[in-house]
């Protein structure tokens, strides 16, 4: 393992801003994995650290194949991690909305440009991603539909679901999208949580990435092959919205199968403690996403379901 600085900005009043990477093996760039980009992505950083630990062990045992080089960048935004702020600490901009970056632009544009310059030559790219809404997702691998995506490759992770996502305008400035435009096979791996650490989900995601690398001939690894992945389009998720604001009490977990009419959650009045709204399943399906903060607003999508007939193997 070699530790290196991928990108650096000199600071006037505090320690310099550095993006740190770890390389394993020697030879041609083979695969790059990027962890947290936002200051609240503790789970993504934790999963990346578990991957670094596992790759260190595999390298010591000589299980990284000759001529293959792996780059892992656990955290792209250490400043925001340090102060527990989701976006860039100065101007509240999102690094993952700045790709491919601009080396002469604003700070987050420069950071994105520096990171992208270091990672764009890899044929495979994986990002530990988080959803833009606070909540817990069923573990899955997601691809942008750019015309370059490969569903069969995504199935090789062995995660329960492969989600094909139709890019919206703001998605075109993400790392995943630009990786694909620059001819990298790019995947976003979603674990269960974001701000809170889920060790089981982190282990599952690391196992999935190791299995993928093994199938691409990058490492020699024999682990759990995981699931036969089921494919779904992102626009086919069925949202369940609140009618009132208040305390959110979920009755289900991500990955749970529910029947039409089953109770999913309640909204309680924050002053009176009474139930203001009960949410029920509109169909038979699987819970894909559950809001995980104490409060929810009116007309907010607090749950997302996968209807059974939308699933394909």
N, C-alpha and C positions, 0 to 999 in steps of 0.2 A: 504493500500500500504506500502510495506517495500522497502527501498532503500538499496542496498548492493553492495560491490565491488566483481565483478565476477573474476577478474584477476588483478594482480598488479606487476609492475616491478619498483624497486627502481632506481632513477636517481641520477647522480652525480651533475649536474649543473642546473637542472630545476625541476619543480614539478614532482612527481612520475607519471609514466604511469599507468592509471587505466581504466579498462573497467567496467562501471557501469550498474547494472541491477535493475529492479523494479519487485517485486513479488506481485501478487494479489491473494487473496483467500488462503485457507489452505488445506493441504492434499496431495494427490499423484500428482507428476508432470504430467500435462495434455497437455500443449501446450507451445511452446517457439517461440517468434518472435524476429528476429534480424534485425536491421536497417542498417545504413551505415557502410561499411568496407573500403571505399576509401574516400580520402580527398575532392573530388568534389561532393560527393553524398548528396547534400543539400536537394533535394526532398525526398530522402529515410529517412534522419534524421527527416525532418519536418513531414512526414507521421507517423513515429514512435512516435513522440511527441504528435501528435493528438490522436493516439491510447492510449498512456499512460493517457492522459487527459480523454478520454472516459471511459476507464476501471476504473479510479479513481471514476468517477461519478457512474458507475454501482455498484462498490463495496460499496460505501456509501449508495446506495439504497438496498443493500442486494441481488443483482441480479447475483452474482457469486455463482454457485451451491456448496453445501457442499461437501467437500472431493476433490475439484478441485483446483489446483494451476497453475497459469499462470506466465511465466517469459518473460519480455520484455527487450531486450538489445538495446537501441537506437543507440549506436555508438561503433564500435569495434576498431576504429582508431582515437582517439581524437587528437593525435599529428599532423597527416596529415591534419585533419580538421582545426586545429588552424593556419596552415601556407598555406592552400589552395593548397596543393600538392596531386595529385591523389594517389600516392603510398607511401610506407613507407619513411619517411623523410630522413633517413640515407643512405640506399642502394638501394632505388627505387624498392623494391620487393613488391609483391601484397599479402596481408594476405589471400585473397580468392583464392590463388593458393598454399596454404601451409597446407591444411587439410589432414589428421587428426592432423597434427602437430607433433612436437618432442620436448619434454620438456628440452632436453639437447642440442638443436641445435641453429641455428641463431635466432635473436630476433623475426622475424616474425613467425618462426616455433614455438617458445615458446608461443607467443601470441595465435596462432591458437590452440596449444595443450591445453592451459589454458581455452580458450573459449569452445573447443569441450568437455572437461571434464565436464564443467558445463551444457552443453545442450544435450549431447548424450542420456540421459535417458528419454527424452520426446517422447511420442508416435506420436506427431504431431509437425512439425517444419516449420516455414514460414520465408523466407528472403525477405526483400524489396531489390530487385536486380536492377542493371543497366547493360546496354549493353556495350560490349567492344568497340564499335564504338560510336562516339559522335552523338547523334540524339534523336528524339522523337519517342516512340513506341505507338501503340494502346494498351490500357490497356489489360493485359492478365495474366493468371497464367501459369507457365511453370514447367514441370517435366522432370527429367532425365529418359531416358529409361534404367533402370537397371534390370528389371525383377520384381521389387518390387513396381512399380508405379501403382496408382489406378486412372483411368480417371474419374470414377463416383464420387469419392471423390473430385477431382479437380473441377468438375462442380458445386459443392455445394457452391463455392465462388460467383457464379452468375456474373462473369466477361464475357465480350463479347467472349473471345476466351480462349481455353485450347490448349497449344502448347506442343507436345511431342518432346523432344529433344534427338537426338542420341548423346551420349557423344563422344567428341573428346579426344585425349590423355590428354590435359591440363585440361579438365573438371573433370578428376578423382581426382584432388586435391582441388576441391571446397567444400564448406560446404554442399550444397544441395546433391551432389553425396555421400559424406561420411555419411551424415545423413541417406540416404536410405540404404547404405550398413550395417549400424548399426541398421537397422530395424525401423527407424523413417519414417513415411509418410511425405515426405518433398516437399515443394512447393516454387517456386520463384514467387513473385508478382511484375509485372512490371507496374509502373505508367508512365505517359506521358513523364516526363522530368527527368533530372539528376542534373545538376548544377543549374538550375533555378527552383523556386518553382511554382508549379501549384496546387493551393488550391482545385480546383474542382476535379482533378485527385486524389489528396491525400485523399479527403473525400470519393471518390468512393472506393479506396483501403481499407480504414479503415472500411467502411460499409461492404465490401466483407468479410473481416476477421471476423468481429463481427457476420455476418450471418453464416459463417462457424463454429465458436465456438458455436453458438446457436444450430446448427444442430447436433453437436457432444455432446450436453448435458453439455457443460462447463459453459455457462452463460444462463440467461434468457433474451432474447432480441428479439424484434419484429421490424424489419426495412424493408427497401426495398429489396425484393428478387432478384432484378437485372435481368440479362439476362438469357435466355436459352443458355448456352455456346455452341459454335461451336468448333469442334476439328480439329486441323491441325498439320501435321508433320513439324518440323523445316526445313527439307531439301526441302520442297515444296515451301518455300518462293521464289519468283522470284525477282532477283536482277536487278536493272537498274544502269548501270555504266556510268561514265563520259568518254568522249573521250579527254577532255582537262582539264587543271587546270585553276582555276580562282575563281572569286566571285560566290558564289552559291545563286541562287534566286529560292526558291520553289514556285510553284503555287498550291500546294495541302497540305492537313493536314492529320495526321494519323486518320484512321477510315473513310476517304472519299472514296466513290465508284467512280470508273473512268471507262471510256470506252476505248477500244482499239484505239490508235491514239491520245488520248487526251494529251495536253501539261502538263507535270509534273514539269519541272524546266528548268532554263536557266543557263548557265555558261558565265560570262562576263570577258573579258580581263581586268586584273587589271591595265594596263597602259592606254589602249585606251578607255575603257568603252563600247566597241562593244561586241555583242553577239558572242561567240566562239562556243557554242554548245547548242542545244535545245534537251531536253530529252522528249520522248513521251512514253505513256503507250503501252507496247507490247501486252496487252490483257485486257479483261474486268475483273475487280477484285476490291479489297479493299486495300487501302494504309495501310501497316502495320508499316512502318518505314520511317522516313524522316531525313536526315542529317540536323543538326541545327547549324553548325558553319559557319562563314562568308566565309571562303575559303574552297575549296575542291581540291584534287589532281587528276591527270590523272588516269584513270582506277580504280576509287574508287566506291564502291557500295553505292550510296547516297540515294537510295530508295529501299524499298522492298515491293512487292505486294503479296497478297493472291488471287490466281485465284479462281473464284467462284466454279468451279467444284471440287476443292480440299477440300471444306468445308463439314463437316458432323456434324449432330446434336448429 
